Amino acid sequence: MVSKLFFYLILIPVSRLPFWFLYGISDVLYLFIYKIFGYRTKVVRSNLENAFPEKTAKERKKIEAEFYKHLCDLVVESIKALTISQKMVKKRMADRNVEVANRYKKENKQMIVVCGHYGNWELLAITLGMSLSYNSIGLYTPLKDQFINKKINESRSKYGLTMVSTQDIKQIMFKLKSNLHALVFASDQSPKKSQKAYWMNFLNQETGVQFGTEKIAKKVNAAVVFANAYKVKRGYYEVEYELICENAKDTADGFITQGHTKRLEKIIREQPAYWLWSHKRWKHKRPADAILNKTL
């Protein structure tokens, strides 16, 4: 009941406000979240120190402040996404080269799209359903609050993307066998089972990477592309697609996982403020009996 009242009495009215007003709210949020309450500043600083030991404390502090400004923008942009029009979302999240992904439908190939929690992944999710010529499936981890979980999925899927829980792998594989689809993965979440993760160096740290993307890609011999939402200016993004492989079955073990992880690392190093630094990405350590995979 509380979540329903919060959604209909606060989130929906706020989402209908114009962007200029929402960014005013974002500026106020920045003062409270960062300057006054210091939301997760210990996590952010630790992550930045470990990822960029070569930078000075002053340089990392600048990235930290820029990250919190972006995080507050993400909050209001994600609320706006609940009611954003199709025309507006395409204006805010423009495609640079979606033909890189769409060409493989003509070749009758399944498609895997990999992205990270970079830029604005909520607007990206909404846009993918319109941009990709495939029937597109977005994978998600269910929230505990079923009502909010439902409403978020409705928002993400309103312009063509179908949301399927990561827990329902049988439904996913059935869809892939029955028709051509583009399956969308977020690749930078911490794996639940460290032993089954692919361990590699990412941002100067031993990092367990979820192996599901590569595993499914090989099962259906999909083409795999990396999608990144570059932030052009406040409230505006451009999606760029980069081919990782055309035939997943022809790649060596770890090639796809290395490929999308290293591409994400590259863009984070170029514009570090726009990744989700408040996420406890490195909360799991490599098990003693796990193999640390070297760069291919």
Order of alpha helices (4+ residues) and beta strands (2+ residues): alpha-alpha-alpha-alpha-alpha-alpha-beta-alpha-beta-alpha-beta-alpha-beta-alpha-beta-beta-beta-alpha-beta-beta-alpha
